[in-house]
Amino acid sequence: MIFRGLTCLLLGVLAWGQAANPTSSQPPAPSQNPAAPSNAAPGKPAEDSKQALEVANIPPAGAVITIQGLCDNPPADKTKASDCKTVITRAEFEKLVDALAPNMAPPARRQLATSYAMGLVMAHEAHKMGLDQGPRFEELLRIARVQVAAQQLGHALQEKATQVPDKDIEDYYRNNSAAYDEASLERILIPKTKQIPTPATKVKLSEAETKKRQDDGEAAMKTEAAALRTRAAAGEAFSKLQDEAFQFAGLKSKPPSPNMGKVRRTNLPPSHITIMDLKPGAVSALISDPSGFFIYKMGEKDTVPLDKVREEIRGTLRAQRMQDSMQTIRQSATPELNEKYFAVTPGSQLVPGGVNPQSPSDPD
C-alpha cells in the first residue's frame, strides 16, 4: 500500500502544522458577528458566505485532494487512459488537521494540503526504492515515536494546566495583593557620569589621569543627585529638576518626562520595587544602580480590581502549573551518563566497540 512507511512523513507534517499555528492550544477569539464565517474578510461578506456554504456542502466522503498518477499498481502502458489516482476525502484531511492543529487557518490548510500531497508522492517513491525498510528506518521510527509521545504529553499537561478554577484565581489575588498595587509615579533620572570636556591640549592623558577624570565626574554626579533629591523633597517640580540633571551632566539630548503614569511593581526594576511602599506625596531616598541615580515621588495609589487582572492571573497560574508538572516528571527519573564514553575531547573520534584514539594534539 502507498500509505506504508508514512509515519516519518506525518511526523514532519506534525512539526510543520504546529509551527504554522503556534497558538492552536488557545481557543479562537469570539466573533463580533456569530453568523459570519470565522475566516471572513472585511468588505466581502457575500463572497465569503458563498464560499463557506460551498465548503459546508462537501460531504465527509467528498474528495478534497486528488493526486493523479499516484496509485499502488500503475498501468504498464503509460499511453492508455488510467484511473491511477489517490483521493484524500474531507473526513481524512480534517482528521489530519485535527491531529496537527484544530484551529488551523484556511491559508495554512491549503499549504498543508499541498505539502501533504507531495509528501505522499515522495513516500510512495521511497517505498518503491525500499527506503522504508530495514534497521535504520525502524530506528528512526522508534525515535520519532518517542518525540511524538513527548509532544503529546506536553499538550496533555498544557490542557490540564488551562483548567484553573475561579477560586484559585481569587485565592492568588488575595494572597498576592501587593503585586496589584498601582500608583501614579514621577521619577527623576540622574546620569551616572558627567560629560567632562576634553582638554584643549593635544597631550594624550595617561590611563591614571583618564580614570581620575571619570571618578571625579561620577563623584560630582552623586553630589548633584543628593542635592536634587533634597530639593525634590522640598517640593520643587520634578520636570525642572530633571532638566537640570541633564544639563549638569553635560548631556544635550532631551531628558525623559518625569511622569511615568500608572505603574505596578512588575513595571519597576527589582531594586526599585520598595518605592511602591511610599505614602502618597512622599519622595523616595536616592536610588543608585548601574544605569544612574533615581528619585521617585508617589502620587495616587490604589489596587487593581480582580476583574481587570483575572485573565492575567489565570495565565500566571497556568504557567506555574505547567512548570510544576514538567518539573515533577523530570525529577521522577535521573539520567546517568557514562563519562568514560561521553568525555570525548575535541578532534577525537569514537571507534565503535573499541578504544577512543588520541586526538592529533595528544602526546604519543
Summary of the structure (lengths in Angstrom):
residues: 364
radius of gyration: 33.3
end to end distance: 57.4
largest distance: 98.9
contacts: 835
relative contact order: 0.09
helix: 49%
strand: 12%
